Amino acid sequence: MALPVGLALICAVFGLIYALVKYNYRYWTNRNVPTLEPSFPFGNFGDLRHKSPAEVSSELYHRMDPRNRFYGLFVTLQPALMLTDPELIKTILIRDFATFPDHGIYLNERVDPLSAHLFAMEGARWKATRSKLSPTFTAGRMRAIFPILQQVAQNFKQFLRSQVGEQGAELDVKDYSARMMIDNIGSCAFGIECNSFRDPDSAFRRTGQLAFEKPRHSQLVSMVLRLYPAVGHALGMKANRDEVIDFFSRLVEETVAFRERSNGTKRNDFMDLLMELRAREGDTDGLSMDDLKAQTFGFFVAGYDTSSSNVTFCLYELALNEECQERARTCVLEALQKHGGMTYEAIADMDYLDRCINETLRKYPPLAMLQRTSCKPYRIPDSDVVLPAKMKILIPIYAIQRDARYYPDPDRFEADRFTPEAVAERPLCTFLSFGEGPRVCIGQRLGMMQARVGLATVLANFRIRPGPNTPIPLVYAKDSVTFQNRGPVMLQFEPLDTMVDD
């Protein structure tokens, strides 16, 4: 019996779609590029529905022949190229940066002004804004804002002492590190005393948690928006939650208005520099109010969650590795004694602590994958493969930094991987926690300084150990914007016999 016309038409349509999908998924095979079999409709990234980006990218990385320098993947129906060779990564990020200048992050400043921050900006606009903001993160500017971090560290130490007492206590270092960084950023960027140690449920803190731990979109949706930004713009999709947009927009407007009424009182903080740039709004160097909102939010994004996570993971590793902890404590105490307390000079003179921070960033990079987008056709060196414009390039930071070829026994915490001699022996682009090339993290100095201050404060006053509720192993959050543990990170704190008063 013949099929009804309507049913036959539906079957024909679905058959055509199936044929087109199968044809599309042969994109890399047709170009003789090694690839993994994709699945409709999510391509090679369907596991993002259940796993973290670190786990998904690492599984893909280890399924490929390590002799390949790159291989083709699919994000939904779109082809993307994942790079696995450090030399090729160096070429893309540094030598041929002009062909791969953009991150390809979704932004829609028409409905979400916060989305147009430096990390998401592209092309000439990114370059111009980066040059304007660079003076904010010089060594001189870091020295100027250090007293702010110093005061927050004092509050942090007093708070920890009140919580630990004389007998010790098990504390959530993820929560406490976040409170410290909220206070740092609130004061450095907005001149606000957040008092997160006394008020852990402050509006600033709650909004930060919304921005990072409960983002508007899942990892999979965010990745799709990067591939199809026109769809997001047509639908008026925002990058951030409404509460986050409203809070930071109002905060910036009120802060600017207050400072303008105060007849130019200077705090030497991030907001001061942005207001100076805004004063030149009529010039090509000026910033609009929306620009100011976006870049202030970008400062918050770069300085809060990444530093908080780094301190959390570093304390976790030091608690599990007592010998490393004692070496780090000795390094801190010697620097504090040499320089007369928690000074800018002391923080800059903690070499072994820096190695611990870098080893933590190796194991737990802020982003599991780095993305670039080609702006014109590009032939991959020493190959016949030509990438078209708008091709997405994926660099699996987490997987590379846990590759035994570069870091033997990669799951072991070993800070001496970051002695100058050890670093010199490895290929350049096997450590990418801050990125590399012209788009290297602009806030790297601030991030390192915040981490040093937080870790030094804890190590100088407390011994930390695993407690009965310490998560071993860690479980990674699936939809967090940055690399995080899912749930609290509990550690046992014990007061040292001689605490440091500075």
C-alpha positions as CSV (number, residue, x, y, z in Angstrom):
1,M,0.0,0.0,0.0
2,A,1.3,3.4,-0.9
3,L,2.1,5.9,1.8
4,P,-0.2,8.9,2.2
5,V,1.3,11.9,0.4
6,G,1.8,13.9,3.6
7,L,3.6,11.0,5.3
8,A,5.8,10.5,2.3
9,L,6.7,14.2,2.2
10,I,7.6,14.1,5.9
11,C,9.8,11.1,5.3
12,A,11.5,12.8,2.4
13,V,12.2,15.9,4.4
14,F,13.7,13.9,7.3
15,G,15.7,11.8,4.8
16,L,17.1,15.0,3.2
17,I,18.0,16.4,6.7
18,Y,19.7,13.1,7.6
19,A,21.7,13.1,4.3
20,L,22.8,16.7,4.8
21,V,23.9,16.0,8.4
22,K,25.9,13.0,7.3
23,Y,27.5,15.0,4.5
24,N,28.3,17.9,6.9
25,Y,29.9,15.5,9.4
26,R,32.3,14.4,6.6
27,Y,33.8,17.9,6.5
28,W,37.1,16.9,8.1
29,T,37.3,13.4,6.6
30,N,37.0,15.0,3.1
31,R,40.0,17.2,3.9
32,N,42.1,14.3,5.3
33,V,42.1,15.7,8.8
34,P,42.1,13.2,11.6
35,T,38.8,13.4,13.4
36,L,36.5,11.7,15.9
37,E,33.0,10.4,15.0
38,P,30.4,13.1,15.9
39,S,26.8,12.5,17.0
40,F,23.8,14.5,16.1
41,P,22.8,17.0,17.3
42,F,25.7,18.0,19.6
43,G,28.7,16.8,17.5
44,N,31.6,15.8,19.8
45,F,30.4,17.8,22.8
46,G,27.2,16.1,23.9
47,D,28.8,15.1,27.1
48,L,28.7,18.7,28.3
49,R,25.2,18.0,29.3
50,H,26.6,15.8,32.1
51,K,30.3,16.6,32.6
52,S,32.5,19.6,33.1
53,P,34.4,21.2,30.1
54,A,37.7,19.9,31.7
55,E,36.5,16.3,31.7
56,V,35.0,16.5,28.2
57,S,38.0,18.1,26.5
58,S,40.4,15.8,28.3
59,E,38.5,12.7,27.1
60,L,38.6,14.0,23.5
61,Y,42.3,14.8,23.8
62,H,43.3,11.4,25.0
63,R,41.2,9.6,22.4
64,M,43.4,10.9,19.6
65,D,46.8,9.7,18.5
66,P,49.3,11.9,20.3
67,R,51.4,12.0,17.1
68,N,48.8,14.2,15.5
69,R,49.3,18.0,15.9
70,F,45.6,18.8,15.4
71,Y,42.3,17.1,14.7
72,G,38.8,18.0,13.6
73,L,35.7,18.1,15.8
74,F,32.2,19.3,15.6
75,V,30.3,21.6,18.0
76,T,26.7,20.8,17.0
77,L,26.9,21.0,13.2
78,Q,29.8,23.4,13.1
79,P,33.4,22.1,12.4
80,A,36.1,23.2,14.8
81,L,39.8,22.4,15.0
82,M,41.4,21.3,18.3
83,L,45.2,21.8,18.6
84,T,47.4,19.4,20.5
85,D,50.9,20.4,19.5
86,P,52.6,23.1,21.6
87,E,54.6,24.4,18.6
88,L,51.5,24.8,16.5
89,I,49.7,26.5,19.5
90,K,52.6,28.9,19.8
91,T,52.4,29.7,16.1
92,I,48.6,30.4,16.3
93,L,48.7,32.4,19.6
94,I,51.9,34.4,18.9
95,R,53.4,34.4,15.4
96,D,50.2,34.3,13.5
97,F,48.1,36.1,16.1
98,A,46.9,38.6,13.4
99,T,44.9,35.7,11.8
100,F,43.5,34.5,15.1
101,P,42.9,37.7,17.2
102,D,39.5,37.0,18.7
103,H,38.1,34.6,21.4
104,G,34.8,34.3,19.7
105,I,32.9,35.0,22.9
106,Y,29.2,35.8,22.5
107,L,28.3,39.4,23.4
108,N,25.2,41.5,22.8
109,E,25.7,44.9,24.2
110,R,22.3,46.2,22.9
111,V,20.5,44.2,25.6
112,D,23.5,43.4,27.9
113,P,26.1,46.1,28.2
114,L,28.2,44.1,30.6
115,S,28.9,41.5,27.9
116,A,31.2,43.8,25.9
117,H,34.1,43.5,28.3
118,L,37.8,43.2,27.2
119,F,37.9,39.4,27.1
120,A,34.9,39.3,24.6
121,M,35.8,42.3,22.5
122,E,37.2,41.7,19.0
123,G,39.3,43.4,16.3
124,A,40.4,47.0,16.4
125,R,38.0,47.8,19.2
126,W,39.7,45.2,21.4
127,K,43.2,46.5,20.5
128,A,42.2,50.1,21.3
129,T,40.5,49.2,24.6
130,R,43.4,47.0,25.7
131,S,45.9,49.8,25.2
132,K,43.7,52.2,27.3
133,L,43.4,49.7,30.1
134,S,47.0,48.5,30.2
135,P,48.1,51.3,32.6
136,T,45.8,49.9,35.2
137,F,47.9,46.7,35.7
138,T,51.5,48.0,35.7
139,A,53.8,47.2,38.6
140,G,53.4,50.8,39.8
141,R,49.6,50.5,39.9
142,M,49.8,47.2,41.7
143,R,52.0,48.8,44.4
144,A,49.5,51.7,44.7
145,I,46.6,49.4,45.4
146,F,48.5,47.0,47.6
147,P,47.4,48.8,50.8
148,I,43.8,47.8,50.0
149,L,44.7,44.1,49.8
150,Q,46.8,44.5,52.9
151,Q,43.8,45.8,54.9
152,V,41.5,43.0,53.6
153,A,44.2,40.5,54.6
154,Q,44.2,41.9,58.1
155,N,40.4,41.5,58.3
156,F,40.7,38.0,56.8
157,K,43.2,36.9,59.4
158,Q,41.2,38.2,62.3
159,F,38.1,36.5,60.9
160,L,39.9,33.2,60.5
161,R,41.2,33.4,64.1
162,S,37.7,34.0,65.4
163,Q,36.4,30.9,63.5
164,V,39.3,28.6,64.3
165,G,39.7,29.4,68.0
166,E,42.3,27.6,70.0
167,Q,41.3,24.0,69.2
168,G,41.0,24.3,65.4
169,A,38.0,23.9,63.2
170,E,37.0,22.6,59.8
171,L,36.2,25.5,57.4
172,D,35.0,25.8,53.8
173,V,38.0,27.4,52.1
174,K,36.0,27.9,48.9
175,D,33.6,30.2,50.8
176,Y,36.2,32.0,52.8
177,S,38.5,32.6,49.8
178,A,35.5,34.0,47.8
179,R,34.7,36.4,50.6
180,M,38.3,37.7,50.7
181,M,38.4,38.2,46.9
182,I,35.0,39.9,46.9
183,D,36.3,42.4,49.5
184,N,39.4,42.9,47.4
185,I,37.6,43.6,44.1
186,G,34.8,45.6,45.8
187,S,37.4,48.0,47.2
188,C,39.9,48.0,44.3
189,A,37.2,48.5,41.6
190,F,34.4,50.4,43.3
191,G,35.8,51.8,46.6
192,I,33.2,49.8,48.5
193,E,33.8,48.0,51.8
194,C,31.8,44.8,51.2
195,N,32.5,43.4,54.7
196,S,31.9,39.9,53.4
197,F,33.5,38.4,56.6
198,R,30.7,40.0,58.7
199,D,28.0,39.8,56.0
200,P,28.6,36.7,53.8
201,D,25.2,37.2,52.2
202,S,25.9,40.8,50.9
203,A,24.4,41.9,47.6
204,F,27.9,42.1,46.1
205,R,28.6,38.5,47.1
206,R,25.2,37.1,46.0
207,T,25.6,38.7,42.6
208,G,29.1,37.3,42.2
209,Q,27.8,33.8,43.0
210,L,25.0,34.3,40.4
211,A,27.5,35.4,37.7
212,F,29.9,32.5,38.2
213,E,28.1,29.6,39.8
214,K,24.7,30.0,38.3
215,P,25.3,31.5,34.9
216,R,22.4,32.4,32.5
217,H,23.3,29.7,30.1
218,S,24.7,26.1,30.3
219,Q,28.1,25.3,28.9
220,L,26.5,23.7,25.8
221,V,24.2,26.7,25.1
222,S,27.2,29.1,25.6
223,M,29.2,27.2,23.1
224,V,26.3,27.2,20.6
225,L,25.9,31.0,21.0
226,R,29.6,31.4,20.1
227,L,29.0,29.5,16.9
228,Y,25.7,31.1,16.0
229,P,25.9,34.7,17.4
230,A,23.4,36.0,14.8
231,V,20.7,33.7,16.3
232,G,21.4,35.1,19.8
233,H,21.2,38.7,18.5
234,A,18.0,38.0,16.6
235,L,16.4,36.5,19.7
236,G,17.8,39.3,21.9
237,M,19.6,36.8,24.1
238,K,21.7,38.2,27.0
239,A,25.0,36.8,28.1
240,N,24.4,37.5,31.8
241,R,21.5,37.1,34.2
242,D,19.2,40.1,34.6
243,E,20.0,40.5,38.3
244,V,23.7,40.7,37.5
245,I,23.2,43.3,34.7
246,D,20.9,45.4,36.9
247,F,23.2,45.2,40.0
248,F,26.5,46.1,38.3
249,S,24.9,48.8,36.0
250,R,23.3,50.5,39.0
251,L,26.5,50.1,41.1
252,V,28.7,51.7,38.4
253,E,26.3,54.6,37.8
254,E,26.0,55.3,41.6
255,T,29.8,55.1,42.1
256,V,30.5,57.4,39.2
257,A,27.9,59.9,40.4
258,F,29.2,59.9,43.9
259,R,32.8,60.5,42.8
260,E,31.8,63.3,40.5
261,R,30.0,65.0,43.4
262,S,33.1,64.5,45.6
263,N,35.0,66.9,43.3
264,G,37.6,64.4,42.1
265,T,38.7,62.6,45.3
266,K,41.3,60.1,44.2
267,R,41.5,56.5,45.4
268,N,44.1,55.2,42.9
269,D,41.8,52.3,41.9
270,F,40.4,50.9,38.8
271,M,37.4,53.2,38.7
272,D,39.6,56.3,38.8
273,L,41.3,55.3,35.6
274,L,38.1,54.5,33.9
275,M,36.6,57.8,34.9
276,E,39.6,59.6,33.5
277,L,39.0,57.8,30.2
278,R,35.3,58.6,30.3
279,A,36.1,62.3,30.7
280,R,37.6,62.0,27.2
281,E,34.4,60.5,25.8
282,G,34.3,63.0,22.9
283,D,37.8,61.9,21.8
284,T,38.7,58.7,20.2
285,D,40.3,57.6,23.5
286,G,37.2,58.1,25.5
287,L,34.8,55.6,27.1
288,S,31.0,55.8,27.2
289,M,29.1,54.9,30.4
290,D,28.2,51.5,28.8
291,D,31.9,50.9,28.1
292,L,32.7,51.8,31.7
293,K,30.1,49.3,33.0
294,A,31.5,46.5,30.8
295,Q,35.1,47.0,31.6
296,T,34.4,47.3,35.4
297,F,32.5,44.0,35.1
298,G,35.4,42.5,33.2
299,F,37.7,43.6,36.0
300,F,35.4,41.8,38.5
301,V,35.2,38.7,36.3
302,A,39.0,38.6,35.9
303,G,39.9,39.3,39.6
304,Y,37.3,37.6,41.7
305,D,36.5,34.1,40.7
306,T,39.9,33.1,39.2
307,S,41.9,34.3,42.3
308,S,39.4,32.8,44.7
309,S,39.5,29.4,43.0
310,N,43.3,29.5,42.8
311,V,43.6,30.1,46.6
312,T,41.0,27.4,47.3
313,F,42.7,24.7,45.1
314,C,46.2,25.7,46.4
315,L,45.2,25.3,50.0
316,Y,43.5,22.0,49.2
317,E,46.7,20.7,47.6
318,L,48.9,22.0,50.4
319,A,46.7,20.3,52.9
320,L,47.2,17.0,51.1
321,N,50.9,17.5,50.7
322,E,52.4,18.4,54.1
323,E,56.0,18.7,52.9
324,C,55.0,21.3,50.3
325,Q,53.0,23.1,52.9
326,E,56.0,23.3,55.3
327,R,58.3,24.6,52.5
328,A,55.7,27.2,51.5
329,R,55.2,28.3,55.1
330,T,59.0,28.6,55.6
331,C,59.2,30.7,52.4
332,V,56.4,33.0,53.7
333,L,57.7,33.5,57.2
334,E,61.2,34.2,56.0
335,A,59.9,36.9,53.6
336,L,57.7,38.5,56.3
337,Q,60.6,38.6,58.7
338,K,63.0,40.0,56.1
339,H,60.7,42.8,55.0
340,G,59.0,43.6,58.3
341,G,55.6,42.2,57.7
342,M,53.0,41.8,54.9
343,T,54.5,44.4,52.6
344,Y,54.6,44.7,48.9
345,E,58.3,43.8,48.9
346,A,57.6,40.7,51.1
347,I,54.9,39.4,48.8
348,A,57.2,39.8,45.8
349,D,59.9,37.8,47.6
350,M,58.1,34.5,48.0
351,D,59.6,32.3,45.3
352,Y,58.4,28.9,46.4
353,L,54.9,30.2,47.1
354,D,54.8,31.4,43.4
355,R,55.8,27.9,42.3
356,C,52.9,26.5,44.4
357,I,50.5,29.0,42.8
358,N,51.7,28.1,39.3
359,E,51.5,24.4,40.0
360,T,47.9,24.9,41.2
361,L,47.1,26.8,38.0
362,R,48.6,23.9,36.0
363,K,46.3,21.4,37.7
364,Y,43.3,23.7,37.9
365,P,43.4,26.3,35.1
366,P,40.7,29.0,35.2
367,L,39.4,27.9,31.8
368,A,39.6,24.3,30.6
369,M,39.7,25.3,27.0
370,L,40.9,28.4,25.2
371,Q,39.2,29.5,21.9
372,R,40.4,31.5,19.0
373,T,38.6,32.4,15.7
374,S,40.3,32.9,12.3
375,C,39.6,36.1,10.6
376,K,40.8,35.0,7.1
377,P,41.8,31.8,5.4
378,Y,44.9,30.1,6.9
379,R,47.1,27.2,5.8
380,I,48.3,25.2,8.8
381,P,52.2,25.2,8.6
382,D,53.7,22.0,7.2
383,S,50.4,20.7,6.0
384,D,47.9,20.9,3.1
385,V,45.0,21.9,5.3
386,V,43.6,25.3,4.7
387,L,41.2,26.7,7.3
388,P,38.5,29.1,6.1
389,A,37.7,32.4,7.8
390,K,35.6,32.1,11.0
391,M,36.9,28.7,11.9
392,K,36.9,28.0,15.6
393,I,40.2,26.9,17.1
394,L,40.1,25.0,20.4
395,I,43.1,24.7,22.7
396,P,42.6,22.1,25.5
397,I,44.5,23.8,28.3
398,Y,43.4,21.4,31.1
399,A,44.4,18.3,29.0
400,I,47.8,19.7,27.9
401,Q,48.7,20.7,31.4
402,R,48.0,17.2,32.6
403,D,49.8,15.5,29.8
404,A,52.5,13.2,31.1
405,R,54.8,14.1,28.2
406,Y,55.3,17.5,29.6
407,Y,54.5,16.9,33.3
408,P,55.4,13.4,34.4
409,D,53.0,11.9,37.0
410,P,50.7,14.8,36.1
411,D,48.1,14.3,38.9
412,R,50.8,14.7,41.6
413,F,51.3,18.2,43.1
414,E,54.9,19.2,42.6
415,A,55.8,22.9,42.9
416,D,59.3,22.4,41.7
417,R,58.0,21.9,38.2
418,F,58.1,25.7,38.1
419,T,61.7,26.3,38.9
420,P,63.3,28.5,36.2
421,E,65.3,25.5,35.0
422,A,62.3,23.2,34.8
423,V,60.3,25.8,32.9
424,A,63.1,26.4,30.4
425,E,63.1,22.7,29.5
426,R,59.4,22.5,28.5
427,P,57.9,23.8,25.3
428,L,56.5,27.3,25.7
429,C,52.8,26.6,25.3
430,T,52.5,23.8,27.7
431,F,51.4,26.2,30.4
432,L,48.5,28.4,29.3
433,S,46.5,29.3,32.4
434,F,47.0,33.0,31.7
435,G,46.8,32.5,27.9
436,E,49.8,33.6,25.7
437,G,50.6,36.2,23.1
438,P,49.1,39.6,22.7
439,R,45.9,38.4,24.4
440,V,47.6,37.1,27.5
441,C,45.6,37.9,30.6
442,I,45.8,41.6,31.3
443,G,45.2,41.1,35.0
444,Q,47.9,38.5,35.6
445,R,49.8,40.7,38.0
446,L,46.8,41.4,40.1
447,G,45.7,37.8,40.2
448,M,49.1,36.6,41.4
449,M,49.3,39.4,44.0
450,Q,45.9,38.5,45.4
451,A,46.7,34.8,45.6
452,R,50.0,35.5,47.3
453,V,48.4,37.7,49.9
454,G,45.6,35.2,50.6
455,L,47.9,32.2,50.8
456,A,50.5,34.0,52.9
457,T,47.9,35.1,55.4
458,V,46.7,31.5,55.9
459,L,50.2,29.9,56.0
460,A,51.7,32.3,58.4
461,N,49.0,31.7,61.0
462,F,47.5,28.2,60.5
463,R,48.4,24.6,59.6
464,I,45.9,23.0,57.3
465,R,45.0,19.4,57.0
466,P,42.4,17.2,55.4
467,G,39.3,17.0,57.6
468,P,36.5,14.5,57.9
469,N,34.5,16.3,55.2
470,T,37.3,17.1,52.8
471,P,36.3,16.1,49.3
472,I,38.7,13.5,48.0
473,P,38.8,13.4,45.0
474,L,37.3,16.8,43.9
475,V,34.2,16.8,41.8
476,Y,34.2,19.5,39.1
477,A,31.2,21.8,38.6
478,K,29.5,21.2,35.2
479,D,28.1,24.6,34.3
480,S,30.3,27.1,36.2
481,V,31.8,29.8,34.0
482,T,35.3,29.0,35.3
483,F,36.9,25.8,36.6
484,Q,35.5,25.1,40.1
485,N,34.8,22.3,42.5
486,R,31.2,21.3,42.9
487,G,30.2,22.2,46.5
488,P,32.3,23.2,49.5
489,V,36.0,22.5,50.0
490,M,36.3,21.7,53.7
491,L,39.7,21.7,55.3
492,Q,40.9,21.4,59.0
493,F,42.5,24.6,60.3
494,E,44.8,24.5,63.3
495,P,46.4,27.7,64.9
496,L,50.1,27.8,64.8
497,D,51.9,28.1,68.2
498,T,53.3,31.4,67.1
499,M,51.0,33.5,64.9
500,V,52.3,36.4,62.9
501,D,51.1,39.9,63.8
502,D,51.8,42.4,61.1
